[in-house]
Amino acid sequence: MIITKFETWWVERGRCLFDEKRQGGAKMGWDVIAIKLTTDTGIEGVATCMAARSGAVSEAYLQESIGPVVLGRDPHDREAIFQELWTIDRHEAFFPVFLPGPVDVALWDICAKEAGLPLYKYIGACRDSLPVYASGNFHGTVKEYVDEALYYQSKGIPGYKAHPGGPVSFDMEVHQAIRDAVGPDYLLMSDPVGDYTLNEAVTVGRQLEKLNYKWFEEPFRDFELYKYTELCRTLDIPIAATETTRGCHWGVAQVIAQHAADIVRADVSWKDGITGTLKIAHLAEAFGLNCEIHTTTMNYMDLVNLHVSCAIKNCEYFEYFVPEENYTLPMKGKLPIDEHGIIHVPQGPGVGAELDWDLIEKSCRSYRKLEYKG
């Protein structure tokens, strides 16, 4: 079995989810690229790829730098392809962090379908469901955070993670108001996606400890390891990091070695697919750390995250990016979350979900195809 066709569709999602502070002076669309790999036996592997800043750039990387590596290859040779793409990256491809993970996902999807197994069973199952926490976006007022947390609590979702947008005084007001609103025992986390000073992070972390938050995530940029090490040493609340750390498991290893995180983060979009995410999760497990899987901002790929989360032991929760309708396209249907806030892994072969190909065709800005000529 070999890959004979590599197709991409650049799909407009028609919205921007970031404010001017985070968008900056450059256009911030929220597009995606649908990817389909087809084998000579007719099996198709499907994934979606972020194209948040430039669909043209993402599409070009896929078609010009990654597609030629994959065509003509056996999809079971995922490790060899993973290693070759890292060699290409080092020699001046410099892939965006969200590439080439989706192509790796498509390869795994093919192989699980060939085996007739759900992806998590093909990897090696540990369980078949996880509790979710609602993970909101940035808001302008304290009330918006409180209302969002209360809404998802009323829907039976067992936890909520705030993304307070700064400054620190505002963030601390958000933390207190949410705790007051949801009660003393409701699961809460905070992820400011911040650039705090070390002193600010210590102050906020001590507040979160008093308020019984589960973890404190990403108060610094991921490469600021000295600050992370000092924060982990100073606070009792677990510090979650490595969401955007470059270098896949090699990069995360440096963080663990420097005691710069209590919880590491990975996902199949930003950490080189299923292959890379499993490497990080197993590395973390060896050091007694959890690997809490991070949203990809795309429901289809978040289902792939779920498969991986259900194939490892050291992940407690599923990150449910809300409101869900912002992240559904181009997947058909919604995430399989029940009335108790538990998400159940699909049981069909492969990923077990479908893309809406009619909608993809209608919203497609560009379609490109590579074929294996033998």
C-alpha positions, 0 to 999 in steps of 0.5 A: 500500500502506497500513497498515490494522491495528496489533495488540499482544500483551503477553506474559509471559516469567515471569522477572526476570533482574536481582538486587535491586541492579539491580531496585531497589524497583520490580517488574522483569518481563521481558515483551515486546510482540509487534507486527503491522502489516498492510497493505491488500495483506495483507502483515504486518510483525512485531517485538517490543518490550521491556516490562521495567518495565511492559507497560502503559506500553509498550502504551499508548505503542504504541496511543495515541501511535505507532499513530495515526501509522502507520495509513493510511501507506505503509510505504515512508515510514519516514523521514517517520514516523521524523521525525514520531515525533521531533517528537512525542517532543520535544513531551512524549511522551518515549518510552522509549528502546526505543520506537518502534524496533520499529515501524520494524522492522515497517515495514522487514519489510513492505517487504522482504517486498513486495520478496521479499528478505531484510532485509539484501539489501533494505537493501544487503548487505555480507556474510551472517555474523558471528562471535559472542561470548557475552554473559552476565548479572550473577553473584554469584561469580567462579567463575560468570563463569569457568564461563560463559566456559569453557562457551561456549568449549567450544561453539566460541563465539569470544569472551566478554563479562563483565558484572562487577557491582562493586565494582571489586576484584571486577570486577578479580578476575573479569577476571583469573580469566577470562583465566587460564581461557580462555588468552591469545588468546581474545577477551574484553571487559568491560562492567560497566554501571558507575558507576565514578569516573574513577580507578577506570576508569583502573585497571581499563582498564590491567588490561584492557590487560595482559590483552589484552581487546578493549574496555572498555564502559560503565564510566560512565553514557552522559551522563558525557561528560567522564569518557569523553573523559578515559578515551579520552585516557588508555587504549589499550584501545578504550572502547565507549559510547552503548548507552543514549545518548538522541537516536539519531544526534543523541546519538551525534554529540555523543559522537563530537564530544567524542572520548568513545568509540572504539567506538559502540553501537546496536541496533534496539530502543534506537536507533529501529529500523533507520532509526536504527541505520543512521544511527548506523552510517553516522555512525560509519563517516564518523569511522572508528569501529566501531558494534558492535551491541548485543543487544536481549535478544529473539532475534527483534529480535537477528536484525534486528540481524544483518540490519543488521550484515550491511548495514554494514561497521563491525561486527565481531561479533554479541552473543549474549546467553546463556543463549539460552533466557532470550531466545527467547520469543516467537520460534520456534527458536534463533539460526542459530549454527553449530558454529564460532560463526558466525551466518548471516543468514536468507535468507527474505523480511523478517526471515526468522523466525517468532513462536510465535503459539500461545504468544503467545496462551497467555501474553498479558496484554493484546491491543489493536488499532487499525484504519484507518477511511479 
